Amino acid sequence: MDDRTSRPGAPTISQVAEAAGVSRATVSRAFTRPDMLGADTVRRVMAIAKKIGYVPNHTARALSTGRYGNVALIVPDVANPFFPPLIRAAQVEAEKLDFCVFLGNSDENPEQEEKLVSRFSTQVEGFILASTRLSDERIRAARRPLVLINRDIAGIPRVLMDSGTGVAEAVDHLASLGHERIAYVSGPKNSWSNAQRRAAVQRRAKLHKLQVLIVPAQMASFETGYAAAPAILDYRATAAVAFDDLMAQGTLAGLAARGVAVPADFSIVGCDDVLGAMTYPPLSSVSNACAEAGRVAISLLMDTLKTRAVRDIRYVLGTKLVIRKTTGNAANPR
């Protein structure tokens, strides 16, 4: 760690070392690797540093130790309501360990995500890639430790939301209400979560002998959900499962614009349960633990940074269907 701080005339690491009766290296370790020192030594160094107003120079520390005190979290769409709770939970968890979180938004574009990873690599110690759109090969070639959220690649620590379980419950629920023709309003084609949810819809629909229309979409947005309404009605479906709550909200609006009442004429279920209580009618949705995913991902990344060992950890969070007011008995197909 450098003997200078960012403020001219500010206390130096040498002054802390002299006052504490330890070496400069010990002071540096107290701030960067406290696990290498005794608890009493760390407390003494920190108390003296606080008393004289010493603040470490993080830039110099990074150059000398490779420790930046920063990690990066990259998401495909920061405006999607699914991600803010995850981002906030990750930031809170990182702050407990005196780490800052750099946030990147790839806008569903793998080239943009690649650029963010490349530029952040010189400033952070590790990455969390949430719903990454990068290829398996590019992820494995990362130069920094990383943790994945909702992407299942063996050998890389990952946090997965088992949305297939909750989506299966949703299809079972719709079948119990007498629906025979349903639609799945799909998410981005490169999304791991979308593949899991689509497969669950098709698997349970086959079990119940339901007919299924897959409505493709390039992005998960209100607009794509709204645009799906005509195809759904042309198919004479009486119910739909949407990739996420945002698309479900758009589909609700698209149906309303065509005079279709929910749930009297049509039933719909969203996923992620981040808008459920804010729509009208309140949206039935597959609830997941997005905030918990952020906390766990930071914990896994910090463990990797501390031990310098990459473990094949597959942490799975469960999901469940929350029934509200957008599902009801099947009406006659329109």
VMD Tcl script that draws the C-alpha trace (Angstrom):
set ca {
  {0.00 0.00 0.00}
  {1.34 3.47 -0.91}
  {2.50 5.92 1.74}
  {0.22 8.58 0.30}
  {-3.49 9.23 0.43}
  {-5.61 11.27 -1.96}
  {-5.45 14.39 0.29}
  {-2.25 16.49 0.42}
  {-0.83 16.52 3.94}
  {-3.05 13.65 5.06}
  {-1.78 11.07 7.60}
  {0.36 8.33 6.06}
  {0.64 4.58 6.50}
  {4.08 5.14 8.08}
  {2.53 7.28 10.80}
  {-0.08 4.60 11.54}
  {2.63 1.92 11.67}
  {4.80 3.97 14.05}
  {1.89 4.78 16.38}
  {0.75 1.16 16.46}
  {4.26 -0.24 16.87}
  {3.98 -2.43 13.78}
  {5.41 -2.48 10.28}
  {3.93 -0.79 7.23}
  {3.20 -4.25 5.84}
  {1.12 -5.07 8.91}
  {-0.94 -1.90 8.48}
  {-1.46 -2.77 4.81}
  {-2.59 -6.29 5.71}
  {-4.99 -4.93 8.34}
  {-6.85 -3.16 5.53}
  {-6.44 -5.70 2.72}
  {-5.99 -9.14 4.34}
  {-7.11 -8.92 8.00}
  {-7.48 -12.71 8.05}
  {-3.67 -12.94 8.05}
  {-3.35 -11.04 11.36}
  {-4.50 -11.50 14.92}
  {-7.77 -9.84 15.87}
  {-6.09 -7.64 18.51}
  {-3.57 -6.34 15.98}
  {-6.27 -5.49 13.46}
  {-8.31 -3.68 16.11}
  {-5.28 -1.67 17.28}
  {-4.32 -0.63 13.75}
  {-7.89 0.33 12.85}
  {-8.35 2.32 16.07}
  {-5.16 4.34 15.46}
  {-5.98 4.87 11.78}
  {-9.39 6.23 12.77}
  {-7.90 8.43 15.51}
  {-5.35 10.14 13.27}
  {-7.64 10.21 10.20}
  {-5.73 7.83 7.95}
  {-7.58 6.71 4.78}
  {-5.97 4.10 2.48}
  {-5.18 5.07 -1.08}
  {-7.26 2.50 -2.92}
  {-5.66 3.24 -6.30}
  {-2.15 2.63 -4.97}
  {-3.36 -0.45 -3.11}
  {-4.80 -1.88 -6.31}
  {-1.55 -1.32 -8.20}
  {0.57 -3.00 -5.54}
  {-1.72 -5.82 -4.46}
  {-4.19 -6.39 -7.31}
  {-6.98 -5.79 -4.79}
  {-9.42 -3.14 -6.02}
  {-12.24 -3.38 -3.53}
  {-14.68 -3.41 -6.46}
  {-16.80 -6.04 -8.16}
  {-19.01 -5.68 -11.24}
  {-22.63 -6.73 -11.66}
  {-23.86 -6.84 -15.26}
  {-27.56 -7.21 -16.09}
  {-29.31 -7.39 -19.49}
  {-31.96 -4.74 -18.76}
  {-31.64 -2.46 -15.75}
  {-35.15 -1.09 -16.39}
  {-36.79 -4.49 -15.99}
  {-38.46 -4.60 -12.53}
  {-36.87 -7.99 -11.85}
  {-33.36 -6.54 -11.49}
  {-33.56 -3.57 -9.05}
  {-34.23 -5.78 -5.96}
  {-31.37 -8.07 -7.02}
  {-29.02 -5.10 -7.58}
  {-29.88 -3.50 -4.26}
  {-29.41 -6.75 -2.32}
  {-26.02 -7.29 -3.98}
  {-24.91 -3.76 -3.14}
  {-25.97 -4.08 0.51}
  {-24.16 -7.42 0.87}
  {-21.00 -6.10 -0.80}
  {-20.98 -2.97 1.37}
  {-20.80 -5.17 4.48}
  {-17.38 -6.28 3.24}
  {-16.32 -2.78 2.14}
  {-16.68 -3.58 -1.57}
  {-18.24 -1.31 -4.17}
  {-20.44 -2.69 -6.95}
  {-19.98 -1.37 -10.48}
  {-23.24 -1.78 -12.41}
  {-23.37 -2.49 -16.14}
  {-26.43 -2.71 -18.42}
  {-25.94 -4.75 -21.60}
  {-29.34 -3.90 -23.10}
  {-29.79 -7.57 -24.11}
  {-26.79 -7.20 -26.43}
  {-23.94 -9.75 -26.07}
  {-21.50 -7.41 -27.86}
  {-22.25 -4.66 -25.34}
  {-21.89 -7.16 -22.49}
  {-18.52 -8.22 -23.90}
  {-17.42 -4.57 -23.96}
  {-18.51 -4.04 -20.35}
  {-16.64 -7.14 -19.16}
  {-13.50 -6.02 -21.00}
  {-13.55 -2.48 -19.61}
  {-14.47 -3.44 -16.06}
  {-11.73 -6.09 -15.95}
  {-9.07 -3.47 -15.22}
  {-11.04 -2.03 -12.29}
  {-12.69 -4.94 -10.47}
  {-11.69 -8.14 -8.73}
  {-14.60 -10.22 -9.96}
  {-17.90 -10.31 -11.82}
  {-21.50 -11.29 -11.29}
  {-23.23 -11.90 -14.62}
  {-27.01 -11.95 -14.20}
  {-28.95 -13.62 -17.03}
  {-25.87 -13.25 -19.19}
  {-26.20 -13.35 -22.99}
  {-22.55 -14.31 -23.54}
  {-21.60 -17.68 -24.98}
  {-20.37 -20.49 -22.73}
  {-16.93 -20.20 -24.33}
  {-16.63 -16.48 -23.58}
  {-17.76 -16.96 -20.00}
  {-15.22 -19.71 -19.41}
  {-12.49 -17.48 -20.86}
  {-13.10 -14.70 -18.31}
  {-9.90 -13.33 -16.76}
  {-11.52 -12.54 -13.42}
  {-13.41 -14.74 -10.96}
  {-17.12 -14.69 -11.64}
  {-20.48 -15.95 -10.45}
  {-23.49 -16.52 -12.68}
  {-27.14 -15.84 -11.91}
  {-29.66 -17.81 -13.96}
  {-27.11 -19.44 -16.23}
  {-26.12 -23.05 -15.62}
  {-22.51 -23.78 -16.63}
  {-20.71 -26.62 -14.89}
  {-17.56 -25.67 -13.04}
  {-18.59 -22.05 -12.45}
  {-20.35 -20.93 -9.25}
  {-23.95 -20.12 -10.13}
  {-27.22 -19.15 -8.50}
  {-30.27 -20.54 -10.26}
  {-33.94 -19.80 -9.76}
  {-35.90 -22.98 -10.37}
  {-38.70 -21.17 -12.18}
  {-39.67 -24.38 -13.96}
  {-41.30 -25.60 -10.72}
  {-43.44 -22.49 -10.32}
  {-44.35 -22.40 -14.02}
  {-45.43 -26.04 -13.83}
  {-47.73 -25.05 -10.94}
  {-49.14 -22.27 -13.12}
  {-50.00 -24.65 -15.97}
  {-51.52 -27.11 -13.50}
  {-53.62 -24.26 -12.11}
  {-54.85 -23.21 -15.56}
  {-55.69 -26.82 -16.44}
  {-57.70 -27.16 -13.21}
  {-59.75 -24.14 -14.31}
  {-60.71 -25.85 -17.55}
  {-58.37 -24.09 -19.99}
  {-57.52 -26.27 -22.99}
  {-55.69 -23.83 -25.29}
  {-52.97 -21.69 -23.73}
  {-50.13 -19.48 -24.93}
  {-46.61 -18.88 -23.65}
  {-45.44 -15.33 -24.27}
  {-41.75 -16.03 -24.69}
  {-38.75 -14.07 -23.42}
  {-35.40 -13.39 -25.14}
  {-34.23 -16.36 -27.17}
  {-30.78 -16.45 -25.51}
  {-32.20 -16.41 -21.99}
  {-31.56 -19.49 -19.85}
  {-34.63 -18.64 -17.75}
  {-36.79 -18.42 -20.86}
  {-35.68 -21.89 -21.95}
  {-36.55 -23.30 -18.52}
  {-39.97 -21.65 -18.45}
  {-40.88 -22.56 -22.02}
  {-39.89 -26.19 -21.42}
  {-41.98 -26.32 -18.22}
  {-45.04 -24.95 -20.05}
  {-44.68 -27.48 -22.85}
  {-44.01 -30.39 -20.49}
  {-47.01 -29.74 -18.23}
  {-49.28 -28.87 -21.15}
  {-48.48 -32.25 -22.70}
  {-49.28 -33.95 -19.39}
  {-52.70 -32.24 -19.26}
  {-53.29 -32.62 -23.03}
  {-53.43 -28.86 -23.55}
  {-52.65 -27.13 -26.84}
  {-49.88 -24.51 -26.63}
  {-48.90 -21.54 -28.77}
  {-45.38 -20.15 -28.29}
  {-45.34 -16.41 -29.02}
  {-41.71 -15.38 -29.74}
  {-40.17 -12.11 -28.54}
  {-36.74 -10.50 -28.84}
  {-36.94 -8.52 -25.61}
  {-38.87 -8.78 -22.37}
  {-40.85 -5.54 -22.39}
  {-44.33 -4.09 -21.94}
  {-44.47 -3.41 -25.69}
  {-43.71 -6.99 -26.72}
  {-46.33 -8.25 -24.29}
  {-48.86 -5.81 -25.74}
  {-48.00 -6.90 -29.28}
  {-48.58 -10.57 -28.40}
  {-52.32 -10.10 -27.76}
  {-53.52 -10.46 -31.41}
  {-51.66 -13.75 -31.97}
  {-53.00 -15.13 -28.70}
  {-56.59 -14.29 -29.60}
  {-56.21 -15.55 -33.18}
  {-55.10 -18.88 -31.69}
  {-58.33 -18.90 -29.64}
  {-56.37 -19.39 -26.42}
  {-58.20 -18.71 -23.18}
  {-55.11 -18.33 -20.99}
  {-51.45 -17.42 -21.16}
  {-48.24 -17.64 -19.16}
  {-45.86 -14.73 -19.78}
  {-42.07 -14.86 -19.46}
  {-42.16 -12.15 -16.80}
  {-44.50 -9.71 -15.09}
  {-43.61 -6.85 -17.44}
  {-44.70 -8.83 -20.48}
  {-47.78 -10.03 -18.62}
  {-48.70 -6.42 -17.87}
  {-48.31 -5.56 -21.56}
  {-50.47 -8.51 -22.55}
  {-53.12 -7.40 -20.05}
  {-53.19 -3.99 -21.73}
  {-53.28 -5.52 -25.21}
  {-56.24 -7.70 -24.27}
  {-58.07 -4.77 -22.66}
  {-57.59 -2.71 -25.83}
  {-59.44 -5.45 -27.71}
  {-62.30 -5.66 -25.24}
  {-61.16 -8.85 -23.54}
  {-61.85 -8.87 -19.80}
  {-59.46 -10.57 -17.34}
  {-60.26 -12.96 -15.71}
  {-63.84 -13.24 -17.05}
  {-62.78 -13.83 -20.67}
  {-59.12 -14.68 -20.30}
  {-56.58 -15.79 -17.65}
  {-52.95 -14.78 -17.44}
  {-49.98 -15.63 -15.20}
  {-46.70 -13.71 -15.02}
  {-43.29 -14.70 -13.71}
  {-40.93 -13.14 -11.13}
  {-43.73 -11.59 -9.00}
  {-42.31 -8.08 -9.01}
  {-45.47 -6.32 -10.30}
  {-48.17 -8.67 -9.04}
  {-49.85 -6.36 -6.54}
  {-49.46 -3.26 -8.76}
  {-51.43 -4.35 -11.84}
  {-55.17 -4.26 -12.30}
  {-56.44 -6.82 -11.70}
  {-53.65 -7.96 -9.32}
  {-51.50 -10.37 -11.31}
  {-51.14 -14.07 -10.55}
  {-47.42 -14.73 -10.85}
  {-44.63 -17.23 -10.24}
  {-42.76 -15.82 -7.25}
  {-39.00 -16.12 -6.97}
  {-36.27 -14.87 -4.68}
  {-34.51 -12.24 -6.80}
  {-33.12 -10.35 -3.79}
  {-31.83 -13.58 -2.27}
  {-30.10 -14.36 -5.57}
  {-28.19 -11.07 -5.33}
  {-27.09 -11.76 -1.75}
  {-26.01 -15.32 -2.46}
  {-24.12 -14.34 -5.61}
  {-22.06 -11.74 -3.71}
  {-21.36 -14.27 -0.95}
  {-20.13 -16.86 -3.47}
  {-17.95 -14.30 -5.24}
  {-16.40 -13.08 -1.99}
  {-15.64 -16.66 -1.00}
  {-13.88 -17.18 -4.33}
  {-11.87 -13.97 -3.94}
  {-10.83 -14.95 -0.42}
  {-9.83 -18.54 -1.12}
  {-8.69 -18.07 -4.73}
  {-10.35 -21.41 -5.43}
  {-13.14 -21.81 -7.99}
  {-15.65 -24.37 -6.79}
  {-18.40 -26.04 -8.80}
  {-21.29 -24.65 -6.73}
  {-24.85 -24.86 -8.03}
  {-27.11 -22.94 -5.62}
  {-30.79 -23.41 -6.48}
  {-33.59 -21.17 -5.21}
  {-37.16 -22.41 -5.37}
  {-40.21 -20.71 -6.89}
  {-43.95 -21.01 -6.35}
  {-47.20 -19.80 -7.88}
  {-48.97 -16.91 -6.17}
  {-52.63 -16.82 -7.22}
  {-54.29 -13.40 -7.34}
  {-57.07 -12.03 -9.57}
  {-56.00 -12.65 -13.18}
  {-56.94 -16.33 -13.38}
  {-60.42 -17.80 -13.50}
  {-62.54 -20.53 -15.07}
  {-62.15 -20.95 -18.81}
  {-64.62 -19.02 -20.94}
  {-65.69 -20.01 -24.43}
  {-62.83 -19.45 -26.89}
  {-63.25 -16.17 -28.77}
}
mol new
graphics top color blue
foreach p $ca { graphics top sphere $p radius 0.5 }
foreach p [lrange $ca 0 end-1] q [lrange $ca 1 end] { graphics top cylinder $p $q radius 0.2 }
display resetview
